[in-house]
């Protein structure tokens, strides 16, 4: 009944938004529900970590997580977008093909994890040695079986994505909460994180394959385009984690914990924005680029207006938020308020999403390499000079540069 009453309003809104509002409302509800589960569970874990663990332990854990992201970039992480695109175009066998390909190309993760473990063992740091050994063992499974989410989004099965995502998240959250309550050993926490996530991801994958009776795709373009996107992801991932690595090596574990918490609320808001990007991907894949170049700028402007309001509201609420949830980290408040400016770059990600959907490889290379180069140079220059604030300044500089570059390349793409 509510849906019937809302339909005329949504149709009326389409005249101004130039967007399929029924599709956005239907898919957006389930995606927002799924994101809400992630936000709440992530917030619960962050509060537990920040208040139950010493700053050095929390900083060490975050350093290992950053290292795991870098190591995971050494496999075909771009397969997620390739699987989503293939599924959106009707290939129901893309998930199984993607998982098989991802596992075949996971040797780099195992080798890198073992190499880092050996390095830290030789240098007398058994905590990091054991942690990266765990990363190398479990990350291939997490990456491969984690392809279920882009498959469900590409298939426009938003309801299943939200509901299955709840059960996918429940096991790791419960396991980690129990662990940090009884132990502050970083190795134990890292093991529980990776083992519980790998198990829940595998269970979800088996459930989806059996429920939808998925075939195995023979489309070689999935792997080929996934390799291309993965190369781009390696560059951007390395640049994306460099700030945390530099903070760890130059300032220590406790400052890294403060910096991570400053980024945490911003990251959750950005993840909510990514829902719109995920929701838009199937539609962008089916629209021709020339049409998108005419219609997308209007939608980006509306998106930007909403983002300005959200960023302003967060900056106002941040002191109260940290005072209640993270009272041990007052130094993170101002950092987080300034980092809210990075939210303003999210709307233009729709342009990059359109380029990905239409396999504009040259433009993607320019964006990835150009933005990453600017970020790396800024981080290497500013962190030694200004510490944590240097990292914040570097992120702002990279955001401004990438916004200008993405908008230009989208407008001239053929």
Buried (B, 14 or more C-beta within 10 A) or exposed (E): EEEEEEEEEBEEBBEEBBBBBBBBBBBBBBBBBBBEBBBEBBBEBBEBBBBBBEBBBBBBBBBBBBBBBBBBBBBBBBBBBBBBBBBBBEBBBBBBBBBBBBBEBBEBBBEBBBEBBEEBBEEEBEBBBBBBBBBBBBBBBBBBBBBBBBBBBBBBBBBBBBBBBBEBBBBBBEBBBEBBEEBBBBBBBBBBBBBBBBBBBBBBBEBBBEEBEBBEBEBEBBBEBBBBBBBBBBBBBBBBBBBBBBBBEEBEBBBBBBBBBBBBBBBBBBEBBBBBBBBBBBBBBEBEBEEBBEEBBEBBEBBBEEBEEBBEEBBEEBBEEBEEBBEBBEBBBBBBBBBBBBBBBBBBBBBBBBBBBBBBBEBBBBBBBBBBBBBBBBBEBBBEEEBBBBBBBBBBBBBBBBBEBBBBBBEEBE
